[in-house]
Amino acid sequence: MKRRRVSPKRLPLVLDVRDIMYVLRIGETTAKGLFAREDFPRLEVMKRNLVLKDSFFKWLEQEDSKDGD
């Protein structure tokens, strides 16, 4: 099966747990674990965990640069 790349331009401005699951190809438990991290740029809106798309990708780049050290 061929995997497609996820284009940030095609994602909504605000992402939820399912969007993060789709982008990172991870399960629900792992995605919810990201939202529980203190360094994750989470927003809570009406008891929903959300993240701004731009903030998420900036956070992801920072995490990637930490791994490269």
Phi and psi in degrees as a GROMACS rama.xvg file:
@    title "Ramachandran Plot"
@    xaxis  label "Phi"
@    yaxis  label "Psi"
@TYPE xy
-86.6306  131.353  LYS-2
-91.4164  136.57  ARG-3
-96.7247  144.57  ARG-4
-76.9638  146.956  ARG-5
-95.2928  121.968  VAL-6
-89.9698  121.412  SER-7
-56.0807  -30.7597  PRO-8
-63.6509  -25.7519  LYS-9
-89.345  -4.79674  ARG-10
-87.4578  155.736  LEU-11
-68.0456  163.42  PRO-12
-66.1489  -28.9671  LEU-13
-120.922  128.275  VAL-14
-106.643  147.634  LEU-15
-114.983  -173.498  ASP-16
-57.1407  -43.4033  VAL-17
-64.1629  -38.1887  ARG-18
-63.0853  -42.4868  ASP-19
-64.5751  -39.4983  ILE-20
-58.9169  -43.6884  MET-21
-66.8146  -46.713  TYR-22
-64.4038  -46.1878  VAL-23
-92.0732  -6.20871  LEU-24
54.4106  54.0616  ARG-25
-125.765  166.652  ILE-26
-80.3105  171.512  GLY-27
-63.9544  -42.4238  GLU-28
-61.5682  -42.9806  THR-29
-66.5979  -41.7892  THR-30
-63.4859  -43.6472  ALA-31
-64.8764  -32.4268  LYS-32
-62.9161  -36.5076  GLY-33
-62.484  -43.2725  LEU-34
-65.1131  -22.3479  PHE-35
-83.3569  -15.8584  ALA-36
-67.8881  142.591  ARG-37
-68.9521  -28.7959  GLU-38
-88.4643  -1.53479  ASP-39
-81.7922  133.255  PHE-40
-77.9884  61.0121  PRO-41
-80.4676  145.291  ARG-42
-118.101  142.15  LEU-43
-112.854  115.553  GLU-44
-123.891  114.768  VAL-45
49.7312  48.6892  MET-46
66.4578  15.8526  LYS-47
-106.944  136.736  ARG-48
-85.9596  122.411  ASN-49
-134.786  163.592  LEU-50
-146.779  137.669  VAL-51
-67.9596  137.289  LEU-52
-54.4153  -48.3393  LYS-53
-62.6143  -41.4511  ASP-54
-64.5645  -39.6279  SER-55
-62.0096  -47.2495  PHE-56
-69.8857  -31.7503  PHE-57
-65.184  -44.9343  LYS-58
-60.4422  -42.066  TRP-59
-62.936  -41.2817  LEU-60
-63.5648  -40.1378  GLU-61
-64.36  -40.4606  GLN-62
-64.51  -38.2683  GLU-63
-66.2594  -39.9267  ASP-64
-69.718  -29.0896  SER-65
-65.1175  -39.3858  LYS-66
-67.6393  -26.6498  ASP-67
-81.7341  -10.0144  GLY-68
